[in-house]
Amino acid sequence: MAMTIKVYEVDRHGRTRVRRPTTEVVPVEVVEEKFAYPACRCPRCKKATE
């Protein structure tokens, strides 16, 4: 199943500008570990994993 993505920016006055038009993308099946966010180290999250 394909997805679409459109990249735009908003300036401090609330005006939007398209940076990249709508493009069809195919999601990957497995994300490589180097592209994943690191685990949260805040006290609340650390406590939940103990």
C-alpha positions as CSV (number, residue, x, y, z in Angstrom):
1,M,0.0,0.0,0.0
2,A,1.5,3.4,-1.0
3,M,1.3,6.6,1.0
4,T,1.7,10.2,0.0
5,I,3.8,12.9,1.6
6,K,3.9,16.7,1.1
7,V,6.5,18.8,2.7
8,Y,5.8,22.4,3.5
9,E,7.0,25.1,5.9
10,V,5.1,27.7,7.9
11,D,6.7,31.0,8.7
12,R,6.2,33.0,11.8
13,H,3.3,34.9,10.2
14,G,1.4,31.6,9.6
15,R,2.0,31.6,5.8
16,T,2.7,28.2,4.3
17,R,5.0,27.4,1.4
18,V,5.3,24.0,-0.3
19,R,8.9,22.7,-0.1
20,R,8.1,19.5,-2.0
21,P,4.9,18.7,-3.9
22,T,2.8,15.6,-3.0
23,T,4.8,12.5,-3.8
24,E,3.9,8.9,-3.5
25,V,6.1,6.9,-1.2
26,V,6.3,3.2,-0.3
27,P,6.8,2.4,3.4
28,V,9.7,0.1,4.3
29,E,9.0,-3.2,5.9
30,V,11.8,-3.1,8.5
31,V,13.4,0.1,9.8
32,E,17.1,-0.1,10.3
33,E,18.2,0.5,13.9
34,K,20.4,3.4,12.9
35,F,17.2,5.3,11.7
36,A,15.2,4.7,14.9
37,Y,14.8,7.3,17.7
38,P,16.8,6.4,20.8
39,A,14.9,5.2,23.9
40,C,13.6,8.0,26.1
41,R,15.7,8.4,29.3
42,C,13.3,10.6,31.3
43,P,12.5,9.3,34.8
44,R,8.9,8.4,33.9
45,C,9.9,6.2,30.9
46,K,12.8,4.6,32.7
47,K,10.5,3.6,35.5
48,A,8.0,2.0,33.1
49,T,10.6,-0.3,31.7
50,E,11.9,-1.5,35.1
